[in-house]
Amino acid sequence: MKNIFTIVLLLSTLSFYGQAKKVSFLNLVGNNIQVPRGCEAQSEYELQACNGTSIKWDYYTDDMLSAVFEATITAFAESNTSKTEVTFTSFGSQLKGYKFKMGTTYQYFLRGTIKDQPLMINLGTPKDIASNDDLDGFLSLFFDEVG
C-alpha cells in the first residue's frame, strides 16, 4: 500500500511540474496584449493559427534588423511576384514593409522601431489588410492604422 501511495504521489508531482506554463499575454515592446479567447500563444512574442492568422516579432539592433529584413524580403520575392509596399502604425510608431499574396493567404513583413526598440513583425493572414476597417479582431490590438 505504501508503494502505491508513493507511485501516485510521484506521478501527480511529475504531471504538475511537467505542464508548460500557459502564456496569457503577448509582450510587444512592453505593451501587454491579452491572448484572444480560443487562441494559444507559442511564447510572449508569437501567436500561431488564431482564427487563421499568425503573428510573430523579433527584436534586433538597427544593423541586424536591416540585414535580416532585406534577406527575408529577397528570399520571399524570389518565389513570389506579388510584392506590395505597406505601412502600418503600431503603438504610435510607423512600420514599413511588404505584403506578399501566397495562394489564399497574405504574408506581411514589417520593420520599424517601437519605444526605441527595432523589430521585425511577420504577419500571416487570410485577410488582405488594405485599410483600418480590415483590422478587426485581435489585429486591432497590434495596429492602430494601415496606410
C-alpha positions as YAML, in Angstrom:
chain: A
units: angstrom
residues:
- id: 1
  name: MET
  ca: [0.00, 0.00, 0.00]
- id: 2
  name: LYS
  ca: [2.87, 2.33, 0.84]
- id: 3
  name: ASN
  ca: [4.41, 1.72, -2.61]
- id: 4
  name: ILE
  ca: [1.12, 2.52, -4.38]
- id: 5
  name: PHE
  ca: [0.82, 5.77, -2.44]
- id: 6
  name: THR
  ca: [4.42, 6.70, -3.32]
- id: 7
  name: ILE
  ca: [3.86, 5.96, -7.03]
- id: 8
  name: VAL
  ca: [0.62, 8.01, -7.14]
- id: 9
  name: LEU
  ca: [2.34, 10.91, -5.37]
- id: 10
  name: LEU
  ca: [5.30, 10.74, -7.78]
- id: 11
  name: LEU
  ca: [3.06, 10.67, -10.87]
- id: 12
  name: SER
  ca: [0.99, 13.60, -9.56]
- id: 13
  name: THR
  ca: [4.12, 15.64, -8.93]
- id: 14
  name: LEU
  ca: [5.57, 14.86, -12.37]
- id: 15
  name: SER
  ca: [2.37, 15.75, -14.19]
- id: 16
  name: PHE
  ca: [2.03, 19.01, -12.25]
- id: 17
  name: TYR
  ca: [5.61, 20.15, -12.87]
- id: 18
  name: GLY
  ca: [5.71, 18.77, -16.42]
- id: 19
  name: GLN
  ca: [2.99, 21.10, -17.69]
- id: 20
  name: ALA
  ca: [4.12, 24.05, -19.73]
- id: 21
  name: LYS
  ca: [3.14, 27.45, -18.42]
- id: 22
  name: LYS
  ca: [0.27, 28.84, -20.48]
- id: 23
  name: VAL
  ca: [1.01, 32.28, -21.94]
- id: 24
  name: SER
  ca: [-1.90, 34.66, -21.24]
- id: 25
  name: PHE
  ca: [-0.37, 37.89, -22.54]
- id: 26
  name: LEU
  ca: [1.79, 38.77, -25.51]
- id: 27
  name: ASN
  ca: [4.52, 41.36, -24.96]
- id: 28
  name: LEU
  ca: [5.13, 43.78, -27.82]
- id: 29
  name: VAL
  ca: [7.90, 46.06, -26.51]
- id: 30
  name: GLY
  ca: [6.32, 46.30, -23.07]
- id: 31
  name: ASN
  ca: [2.77, 46.59, -24.41]
- id: 32
  name: ASN
  ca: [0.80, 43.66, -22.97]
- id: 33
  name: ILE
  ca: [-1.80, 42.20, -25.31]
- id: 34
  name: GLN
  ca: [-4.14, 39.55, -23.98]
- id: 35
  name: VAL
  ca: [-4.16, 36.29, -25.93]
- id: 36
  name: PRO
  ca: [-7.60, 36.10, -27.57]
- id: 37
  name: ARG
  ca: [-10.06, 33.54, -26.23]
- id: 38
  name: GLY
  ca: [-9.74, 30.25, -28.09]
- id: 39
  name: CYS
  ca: [-6.18, 31.01, -29.23]
- id: 40
  name: GLU
  ca: [-2.89, 29.80, -27.84]
- id: 41
  name: ALA
  ca: [0.39, 31.70, -27.80]
- id: 42
  name: GLN
  ca: [3.63, 29.89, -28.54]
- id: 43
  name: SER
  ca: [5.51, 32.47, -26.48]
- id: 44
  name: GLU
  ca: [5.16, 36.11, -25.42]
- id: 45
  name: TYR
  ca: [6.27, 37.01, -28.95]
- id: 46
  name: GLU
  ca: [4.29, 34.59, -31.13]
- id: 47
  name: LEU
  ca: [0.66, 33.70, -31.75]
- id: 48
  name: GLN
  ca: [0.06, 30.89, -34.23]
- id: 49
  name: ALA
  ca: [-3.10, 29.98, -36.15]
- id: 50
  name: CYS
  ca: [-5.52, 32.21, -34.24]
- id: 51
  name: ASN
  ca: [-8.62, 32.32, -36.45]
- id: 52
  name: GLY
  ca: [-6.34, 31.69, -39.44]
- id: 53
  name: THR
  ca: [-3.90, 34.46, -38.51]
- id: 54
  name: SER
  ca: [-0.37, 34.15, -37.13]
- id: 55
  name: ILE
  ca: [1.86, 36.94, -35.86]
- id: 56
  name: LYS
  ca: [5.42, 36.89, -34.58]
- id: 57
  name: TRP
  ca: [8.02, 39.54, -33.87]
- id: 58
  name: ASP
  ca: [11.73, 39.57, -33.20]
- id: 59
  name: TYR
  ca: [13.92, 42.28, -31.69]
- id: 60
  name: TYR
  ca: [17.19, 43.35, -33.33]
- id: 61
  name: THR
  ca: [19.82, 46.05, -33.34]
- id: 62
  name: ASP
  ca: [19.44, 48.60, -36.17]
- id: 63
  name: ASP
  ca: [22.17, 46.99, -38.29]
- id: 64
  name: MET
  ca: [20.95, 43.48, -37.73]
- id: 65
  name: LEU
  ca: [17.34, 44.47, -38.50]
- id: 66
  name: SER
  ca: [18.29, 45.86, -41.91]
- id: 67
  name: ALA
  ca: [20.26, 42.75, -42.83]
- id: 68
  name: VAL
  ca: [17.62, 40.25, -41.66]
- id: 69
  name: PHE
  ca: [14.75, 42.21, -43.20]
- id: 70
  name: GLU
  ca: [16.46, 42.56, -46.59]
- id: 71
  name: ALA
  ca: [17.39, 38.85, -46.64]
- id: 72
  name: THR
  ca: [13.82, 37.86, -45.76]
- id: 73
  name: ILE
  ca: [12.27, 40.10, -48.43]
- id: 74
  name: THR
  ca: [14.76, 38.93, -51.06]
- id: 75
  name: ALA
  ca: [14.00, 35.27, -50.29]
- id: 76
  name: PHE
  ca: [10.23, 35.82, -50.50]
- id: 77
  name: ALA
  ca: [10.46, 37.95, -53.65]
- id: 78
  name: GLU
  ca: [12.36, 35.19, -55.48]
- id: 79
  name: SER
  ca: [9.40, 32.83, -55.26]
- id: 80
  name: ASN
  ca: [6.60, 35.41, -55.34]
- id: 81
  name: THR
  ca: [5.94, 38.27, -57.74]
- id: 82
  name: SER
  ca: [3.13, 39.94, -55.77]
- id: 83
  name: LYS
  ca: [5.32, 42.20, -53.63]
- id: 84
  name: THR
  ca: [3.48, 45.36, -52.49]
- id: 85
  name: GLU
  ca: [4.75, 48.10, -50.16]
- id: 86
  name: VAL
  ca: [2.69, 48.61, -46.99]
- id: 87
  name: THR
  ca: [2.75, 50.92, -43.97]
- id: 88
  name: PHE
  ca: [1.21, 50.12, -40.59]
- id: 89
  name: THR
  ca: [1.17, 52.11, -37.36]
- id: 90
  name: SER
  ca: [1.64, 50.21, -34.10]
- id: 91
  name: PHE
  ca: [1.54, 51.91, -30.71]
- id: 92
  name: GLY
  ca: [2.14, 55.26, -32.40]
- id: 93
  name: SER
  ca: [5.17, 54.09, -34.40]
- id: 94
  name: GLN
  ca: [5.28, 53.67, -38.16]
- id: 95
  name: LEU
  ca: [6.24, 50.26, -39.50]
- id: 96
  name: LYS
  ca: [7.09, 49.83, -43.18]
- id: 97
  name: GLY
  ca: [7.37, 46.68, -45.17]
- id: 98
  name: TYR
  ca: [5.89, 44.44, -47.82]
- id: 99
  name: LYS
  ca: [2.87, 42.28, -48.44]
- id: 100
  name: PHE
  ca: [3.03, 39.08, -50.46]
- id: 101
  name: LYS
  ca: [-0.02, 37.18, -51.72]
- id: 102
  name: MET
  ca: [0.55, 33.46, -51.38]
- id: 103
  name: GLY
  ca: [-2.40, 31.43, -52.68]
- id: 104
  name: THR
  ca: [-5.32, 32.34, -50.44]
- id: 105
  name: THR
  ca: [-3.24, 33.99, -47.71]
- id: 106
  name: TYR
  ca: [-1.20, 37.15, -47.31]
- id: 107
  name: GLN
  ca: [2.23, 37.41, -45.73]
- id: 108
  name: TYR
  ca: [3.30, 40.76, -44.27]
- id: 109
  name: PHE
  ca: [6.83, 41.63, -43.23]
- id: 110
  name: LEU
  ca: [7.10, 44.91, -41.32]
- id: 111
  name: ARG
  ca: [10.05, 46.67, -39.76]
- id: 112
  name: GLY
  ca: [10.38, 49.70, -37.59]
- id: 113
  name: THR
  ca: [11.04, 50.94, -34.09]
- id: 114
  name: ILE
  ca: [8.58, 50.92, -31.18]
- id: 115
  name: LYS
  ca: [9.71, 52.56, -27.93]
- id: 116
  name: ASP
  ca: [13.30, 52.80, -29.23]
- id: 117
  name: GLN
  ca: [13.37, 49.03, -29.94]
- id: 118
  name: PRO
  ca: [13.99, 47.97, -33.56]
- id: 119
  name: LEU
  ca: [11.88, 44.98, -34.53]
- id: 120
  name: MET
  ca: [10.50, 42.95, -37.40]
- id: 121
  name: ILE
  ca: [6.92, 41.68, -37.45]
- id: 122
  name: ASN
  ca: [5.90, 38.67, -39.51]
- id: 123
  name: LEU
  ca: [2.12, 38.51, -40.04]
- id: 124
  name: GLY
  ca: [0.31, 35.79, -41.97]
- id: 125
  name: THR
  ca: [-3.43, 36.10, -42.51]
- id: 126
  name: PRO
  ca: [-6.19, 35.16, -44.94]
- id: 127
  name: LYS
  ca: [-7.23, 38.86, -44.99]
- id: 128
  name: ASP
  ca: [-5.97, 41.45, -47.42]
- id: 129
  name: ILE
  ca: [-5.36, 44.31, -44.99]
- id: 130
  name: ALA
  ca: [-5.80, 47.44, -47.09]
- id: 131
  name: SER
  ca: [-7.47, 49.86, -44.65]
- id: 132
  name: ASN
  ca: [-8.24, 50.35, -40.97]
- id: 133
  name: ASP
  ca: [-11.57, 48.57, -41.49]
- id: 134
  name: ASP
  ca: [-9.63, 45.35, -42.16]
- id: 135
  name: LEU
  ca: [-8.06, 45.48, -38.67]
- id: 136
  name: ASP
  ca: [-10.81, 43.54, -36.97]
- id: 137
  name: GLY
  ca: [-10.48, 41.14, -34.09]
- id: 138
  name: PHE
  ca: [-7.19, 40.94, -32.29]
- id: 139
  name: LEU
  ca: [-5.22, 42.67, -35.09]
- id: 140
  name: SER
  ca: [-6.67, 45.97, -33.87]
- id: 141
  name: LEU
  ca: [-4.78, 45.36, -30.61]
- id: 142
  name: PHE
  ca: [-1.46, 45.37, -32.51]
- id: 143
  name: PHE
  ca: [-2.04, 48.01, -35.16]
- id: 144
  name: ASP
  ca: [-3.56, 51.49, -34.99]
- id: 145
  name: GLU
  ca: [-3.59, 52.31, -38.69]
- id: 146
  name: VAL
  ca: [-2.94, 50.94, -42.14]
- id: 147
  name: GLY
  ca: [-1.74, 53.35, -44.81]
...
